[in-house]
Amino acid sequence: MSIVGERRKYFKSEAKSLLRYNYPKQVFMTGTIILLTFGLNAIKTNIIKLLGLEYSFFSMPVNMFFDLTSLFLTLPLYLGIIYVNIKLFEGENISVGGMFHYFSSSANLLDCYKFITAIAARFIAFTVPFLFFGALFPLIKELFEFMFLTGVVQVDIAMICTCAVYLTAFFICVIAFMKYFASVFVFVKNPCLSVKDIFNKSAKMMKKRKFEALKLLLSFSLWILISHYLTGFLYIFFTLPYIMLSYASFLSFVLSEKGGEEFLTAAYDYIDETAREPIEPIEIEQPQIKIKRLIRGRIFDRFKRIAKIQKKQIEI
């Protein structure tokens, strides 16, 4: 087994160990979210039936309202579970009330929704083009037939090539999107960071780790299929707690390799950005000649850079 495989095995074994010693708490937290989701869905269905909106134009707005309400209620709770799990890996065994951490104050909830909106916007930017292109597949076949392909075999070959390009582009975008895999972890660990800083930290943490993270996610495919199609209650009693604890274990290890807590609080990102800023030339006019010189290395330039770095650090 490769080193990556050994590490993945270690992350999952560590997650199982923590699940074993915190089983009632993990089941309660997961069960609360899933039952809340099903409860809101049942309320939505009953209201639509009660008002006779099954086949009405207003059924779509009602459905969207309850779906968005469900998301706005459950997503902070999911982040709360990750918050509890991260505390477990830090050696702090907090109560199940920790899952309501982001409902404990308006500032926490506002930060949570701001982060969720930002990550959702990036997710939509990745998925919408693929959904749009996928919906055009029947029209693409008709276009091939109309334009220049007369044989059925030629059309099928062209469609196979189109599907191959589509799937390749989709796989590349999935790998690219994995740079945001650690963003939830970074947000939970240090919610004081701006959204841009959270995504920058996440990208640095996931550098050369994207395939490893994707393999870790795919390794849960069997449990997800069993839970979804055979035993739905397994989501509450094993699958979701197992996945969330493995997520926390993997990213805790990655963070330790990056330097631990100092990586999340250091201002090196700002210093690097300031140091990379191009220095504009200045023009010094003399009686008959214009001399262009760079001010790099001069005392004025040094003070200017130091002032920028200090300003950025104060903003943190």
C-alpha positions as CSV (number, residue, x, y, z in Angstrom):
1,M,0.0,0.0,0.0
2,S,1.3,3.5,-0.9
3,I,2.0,6.2,1.7
4,V,-1.2,8.0,0.6
5,G,-3.2,4.8,1.2
6,E,-1.6,4.3,4.6
7,R,-2.4,7.8,5.6
8,R,-6.0,7.4,4.4
9,K,-6.2,4.2,6.5
10,Y,-4.9,6.1,9.5
11,F,-7.4,8.9,9.1
12,K,-10.3,6.6,9.0
13,S,-9.1,4.5,11.9
14,E,-8.7,7.6,14.0
15,A,-12.2,8.7,13.0
16,K,-13.6,5.3,14.0
17,S,-11.8,5.5,17.3
18,L,-13.2,8.9,18.2
19,L,-16.7,7.7,17.0
20,R,-16.5,4.8,19.3
21,Y,-15.8,6.9,22.4
22,N,-18.3,9.7,21.4
23,Y,-20.9,7.6,19.8
24,P,-24.1,8.9,21.6
25,K,-23.1,12.5,21.0
26,Q,-22.3,12.0,17.3
27,V,-25.6,10.1,16.7
28,F,-27.6,12.8,18.5
29,M,-26.0,15.6,16.4
30,T,-26.4,13.9,13.1
31,G,-29.9,12.6,13.9
32,T,-31.0,16.2,14.9
33,I,-30.0,17.6,11.5
34,I,-31.5,14.7,9.4
35,L,-34.8,14.7,11.4
36,L,-35.0,18.5,11.1
37,T,-34.5,18.2,7.3
38,F,-37.2,15.5,7.0
39,G,-39.5,17.4,9.3
40,L,-39.3,20.6,7.2
41,N,-39.9,18.6,4.1
42,A,-43.0,17.0,5.6
43,I,-44.3,20.4,6.6
44,K,-43.7,21.7,3.1
45,T,-45.6,18.7,1.6
46,N,-48.6,19.1,4.0
47,I,-48.9,22.8,3.4
48,I,-48.9,22.4,-0.4
49,K,-51.6,19.7,-0.1
50,L,-53.6,21.7,2.4
51,L,-53.7,24.7,0.1
52,G,-54.3,22.6,-3.0
53,L,-51.1,23.8,-4.7
54,E,-49.8,20.5,-6.1
55,Y,-50.4,21.5,-9.7
56,S,-50.5,25.2,-9.2
57,F,-48.0,27.8,-10.4
58,F,-47.4,28.7,-6.7
59,S,-46.1,25.3,-5.8
60,M,-42.6,26.2,-7.1
61,P,-42.2,29.3,-5.0
62,V,-43.5,27.4,-1.9
63,N,-41.0,24.6,-2.6
64,M,-38.2,27.0,-3.0
65,F,-39.0,28.9,0.2
66,F,-39.0,25.7,2.3
67,D,-35.9,24.3,0.6
68,L,-34.0,27.6,1.3
69,T,-35.3,27.7,4.9
70,S,-34.1,24.1,5.4
71,L,-30.6,25.0,4.0
72,F,-30.3,28.2,6.1
73,L,-31.2,26.2,9.2
74,T,-29.2,23.0,8.6
75,L,-25.9,24.3,7.1
76,P,-24.9,26.2,10.3
77,L,-25.7,23.0,12.2
78,Y,-23.4,21.0,9.9
79,L,-20.7,23.5,10.5
80,G,-21.4,23.2,14.2
81,I,-20.8,19.5,14.0
82,I,-17.5,20.1,12.3
83,Y,-16.7,22.6,15.0
84,V,-17.3,20.0,17.7
85,N,-15.3,17.4,15.8
86,I,-12.3,19.8,15.5
87,K,-12.4,20.5,19.2
88,L,-12.3,16.7,19.8
89,F,-9.1,16.5,17.8
90,E,-7.7,19.4,19.9
91,G,-8.5,17.4,23.0
92,E,-11.5,19.4,24.1
93,N,-14.6,17.3,24.5
94,I,-17.4,19.9,24.4
95,S,-21.1,19.0,24.8
96,V,-23.7,18.5,22.0
97,G,-24.6,22.1,22.4
98,G,-21.5,23.0,20.4
99,M,-23.4,22.1,17.3
100,F,-25.5,25.3,17.9
101,H,-22.3,27.4,18.1
102,Y,-23.2,29.5,15.1
103,F,-26.6,30.3,16.5
104,S,-25.1,31.4,19.8
105,S,-24.7,35.0,18.6
106,S,-25.8,37.2,15.6
107,A,-22.1,37.9,14.7
108,N,-21.4,34.1,14.5
109,L,-24.5,33.5,12.4
110,L,-23.7,36.4,10.1
111,D,-20.1,35.2,9.6
112,C,-21.4,31.7,8.9
113,Y,-24.0,32.9,6.3
114,K,-21.4,35.1,4.7
115,F,-19.0,32.2,4.3
116,I,-21.8,29.8,3.0
117,T,-22.8,32.4,0.4
118,A,-19.2,32.8,-0.8
119,I,-18.6,29.0,-1.1
120,A,-22.0,28.6,-2.8
121,A,-21.2,31.3,-5.3
122,R,-18.0,29.5,-6.3
123,F,-19.8,26.1,-6.5
124,I,-22.5,27.6,-8.8
125,A,-19.8,29.1,-11.0
126,F,-18.3,25.6,-11.5
127,T,-21.6,23.7,-11.9
128,V,-23.9,25.9,-14.0
129,P,-21.8,25.7,-17.2
130,F,-21.8,21.9,-17.0
131,L,-25.5,21.7,-16.3
132,F,-26.2,24.1,-19.2
133,F,-24.0,22.2,-21.6
134,G,-25.5,18.8,-20.4
135,A,-29.0,20.1,-21.2
136,L,-27.9,21.0,-24.7
137,F,-26.7,17.4,-25.5
138,P,-29.9,16.5,-27.5
139,L,-29.6,19.7,-29.5
140,I,-25.9,19.0,-30.2
141,K,-26.7,15.7,-31.8
142,E,-29.3,17.3,-34.0
143,L,-26.8,20.0,-34.9
144,F,-24.2,17.4,-35.9
145,E,-26.8,15.6,-38.1
146,F,-27.9,18.9,-39.7
147,M,-24.5,20.4,-40.4
148,F,-22.1,17.9,-41.9
149,L,-22.6,14.4,-40.6
150,T,-24.8,12.1,-42.6
151,G,-24.0,8.7,-41.3
152,V,-25.4,7.4,-38.0
153,V,-22.0,6.0,-37.0
154,Q,-20.3,9.3,-37.6
155,V,-22.8,11.1,-35.4
156,D,-22.3,8.5,-32.7
157,I,-18.5,9.0,-32.9
158,A,-18.9,12.7,-32.7
159,M,-21.2,12.4,-29.7
160,I,-18.8,10.0,-27.9
161,C,-15.9,12.5,-28.5
162,T,-18.1,15.3,-27.1
163,C,-19.0,13.3,-24.0
164,A,-15.3,12.5,-23.5
165,V,-14.4,16.2,-23.7
166,Y,-17.3,17.0,-21.3
167,L,-16.2,14.4,-18.7
168,T,-12.6,15.4,-19.0
169,A,-13.4,19.0,-18.4
170,F,-15.7,18.0,-15.5
171,F,-12.9,16.0,-13.9
172,I,-10.4,18.9,-14.3
173,C,-12.9,21.3,-12.7
174,V,-13.6,18.9,-9.8
175,I,-9.8,18.7,-9.1
176,A,-9.6,22.5,-9.3
177,F,-12.5,22.9,-7.0
178,M,-10.8,20.7,-4.4
179,K,-8.7,23.7,-3.5
180,Y,-11.7,24.8,-1.5
181,F,-11.9,21.5,0.4
182,A,-10.2,22.9,3.5
183,S,-12.1,26.2,3.5
184,V,-14.8,24.9,6.0
185,F,-12.0,23.7,8.3
186,V,-10.2,27.0,8.1
187,F,-13.4,29.0,8.7
188,V,-14.2,26.9,11.8
189,K,-10.7,27.2,13.1
190,N,-10.3,30.9,12.5
191,P,-13.6,32.7,11.7
192,C,-12.0,36.1,12.1
193,L,-10.3,35.7,8.7
194,S,-12.0,37.4,5.7
195,V,-13.5,35.1,3.0
196,K,-10.7,35.8,0.6
197,D,-8.1,34.9,3.3
198,I,-10.0,31.7,4.1
199,F,-9.9,30.6,0.5
200,N,-6.2,31.5,0.2
201,K,-5.4,29.5,3.2
202,S,-7.4,26.6,2.0
203,A,-5.7,26.7,-1.4
204,K,-2.3,26.6,0.3
205,M,-3.3,23.7,2.6
206,M,-4.6,21.7,-0.4
207,K,-1.6,22.3,-2.6
208,K,-0.4,18.8,-3.7
209,R,-3.2,17.3,-1.6
210,K,-6.2,17.5,-4.0
211,F,-6.0,14.0,-5.3
212,E,-5.5,12.6,-1.8
213,A,-8.6,14.5,-0.5
214,L,-10.6,13.3,-3.5
215,K,-9.6,9.7,-2.9
216,L,-10.6,10.0,0.7
217,L,-14.1,11.2,-0.4
218,L,-14.4,8.5,-2.9
219,S,-13.5,5.8,-0.4
220,F,-16.9,6.5,1.3
221,S,-18.8,5.7,-1.8
222,L,-19.8,2.2,-0.7
223,W,-21.1,3.4,2.6
224,I,-23.1,6.2,1.0
225,L,-24.7,3.8,-1.6
226,I,-25.6,1.3,1.2
227,S,-27.1,4.1,3.3
228,H,-29.0,5.7,0.5
229,Y,-30.5,2.6,-1.2
230,L,-30.6,-0.1,1.5
231,T,-30.6,1.3,5.1
232,G,-31.3,5.0,5.3
233,F,-30.9,5.0,9.1
234,L,-27.2,4.2,8.7
235,Y,-26.7,7.9,7.7
236,I,-27.4,8.8,11.3
237,F,-25.8,5.9,13.1
238,F,-22.6,5.6,11.2
239,T,-22.0,7.1,7.7
240,L,-22.3,10.9,8.3
241,P,-20.4,10.9,11.7
242,Y,-17.7,8.7,10.1
243,I,-17.2,11.0,7.1
244,M,-17.2,14.2,9.2
245,L,-14.6,12.8,11.7
246,S,-12.4,11.6,8.8
247,Y,-12.6,15.1,7.3
248,A,-11.5,16.6,10.6
249,S,-8.7,14.0,11.0
250,F,-7.3,14.6,7.5
251,L,-7.3,18.4,7.7
252,S,-5.9,18.4,11.2
253,F,-2.9,16.4,9.9
254,V,-2.5,18.7,6.9
255,L,-2.6,21.7,9.2
256,S,0.1,20.2,11.4
257,E,2.3,19.8,8.4
258,K,1.8,23.4,7.5
259,G,2.9,24.7,10.9
260,G,-0.3,24.4,13.0
261,E,-2.2,27.3,14.4
262,E,0.5,29.8,13.3
263,F,-0.3,29.0,9.7
264,L,-3.8,30.2,10.2
265,T,-2.9,33.4,12.1
266,A,0.3,34.4,10.3
267,A,0.4,37.5,8.1
268,Y,2.8,36.0,5.6
269,D,0.2,36.1,2.8
270,Y,0.0,39.9,3.1
271,I,3.8,40.2,3.2
272,D,4.2,38.1,0.1
273,E,1.5,40.1,-1.7
274,T,3.2,43.4,-0.8
275,A,6.6,42.1,-1.8
276,R,5.3,41.0,-5.2
277,E,3.7,44.3,-6.1
278,P,5.6,45.9,-9.0
279,I,7.5,49.1,-8.3
280,E,6.5,51.8,-10.7
281,P,9.3,53.9,-12.2
282,I,9.4,57.6,-11.3
283,E,10.3,60.4,-13.6
284,I,12.9,63.0,-12.5
285,E,12.8,66.0,-14.7
286,Q,16.1,67.9,-15.2
287,P,16.6,71.0,-17.4
288,Q,17.1,69.1,-20.7
289,I,16.6,65.4,-20.0
290,K,14.1,63.0,-18.3
291,I,15.7,60.3,-16.3
292,K,13.6,57.1,-15.5
293,R,15.0,55.3,-12.6
294,L,13.6,52.6,-10.4
295,I,13.5,53.4,-6.7
296,R,14.1,49.7,-5.6
297,G,16.6,49.6,-2.8
298,R,16.2,53.2,-1.8
299,I,15.3,54.1,1.8
300,F,12.0,55.6,0.6
301,D,11.0,52.3,-1.0
302,R,11.9,50.4,2.1
303,F,9.8,52.6,4.3
304,K,6.9,52.4,1.8
305,R,7.0,48.6,1.9
306,I,7.2,48.5,5.7
307,A,4.2,50.8,6.0
308,K,2.1,48.6,3.7
309,I,3.0,45.5,5.7
310,Q,2.1,47.2,9.0
311,K,-1.2,48.4,7.6
312,K,-2.1,44.9,6.4
313,Q,-1.2,43.5,9.8
314,I,-3.3,46.1,11.6
315,E,-6.3,45.2,9.3
316,I,-5.9,41.6,10.4
